[in-house]
Amino acid sequence: MVFINQYLSGNAEAGGELVMIYQKQIYAFLYRMTGDAEESKDLTQGVFVSALKGLPGFRKDASFKTWLYKIAMNAGLNHLAKRREETEIDESTPAQADRADCLIEKEKREIIKKEISGLPERQRMAITLRAYQGLSISEAALVMGCTEGAVKAHYSLAVKKLKDSVTAKGYDNHA
C-alpha cells in the first residue's frame, strides 16, 4: 500500500517498485495462459501500463494483488480470443528425449498442457490460479469474480478431467 500511495502522490519510482514486486508472478500467470514467452512479456507490460493508469480508481480496501491478477486475467483472455480468431492452435509434437522416463514425463506435461488449454474458461482459470500461481481459494474467487464454492467446483472438475485424460492415455497418474 505504501508504494501505491507514493505513486498516487506523484512518485513514479514507486510504480517501478510495484512492477518489480509483481512482474514475475504476472508473467508466469500469463505464460501459463498463452504458452508463449514473447506474448506473455508483451501482455505483462500491458497489464502494468493498465494497472498504473487505473491506480487512481483502485479501491484501497481491496487487495492490490487480486486486482492486478484480474487485470492480467482479462488481458490474457482478450489476447487468447484474438489469437483464436486469427490462427489455429499449433499442436506440435514434443521432441524425443534420450531416456524413456524423460519422454514419459514430457508427454504427460504436454497432455496436461493441451488438456488445460481445452478446459472450459472458468476451469482453466481455477486450475491456473490455484495450481500454478498458488493463489488461495479466496484470492482466486476475487480474481475470477465468483464465490469460493464456485472456485472449488471449477478446480475439482478441472483436476478430475486432467487425471482422467492422463489415465485414458495410458499413464498411471500415481507415478
Secondary structure, 3 states (H helix, E strand, C coil): CHHHHHHHCCCHHHHHHHHHHHHHHHHHHHHHHHCCHHHHHHHHHHHHHHHHHHHHHCCCCCCHHHHHHHHHHHHHHHHHHHHHHHCCCCCCCCCCCCCHHHHHHHHHHHHHHHHHHHCCHHHHHHHHHHHHCCCCHHHHHHHHCCCHHHHHHHHHHHHHHHHHHHHHCCCCCCC
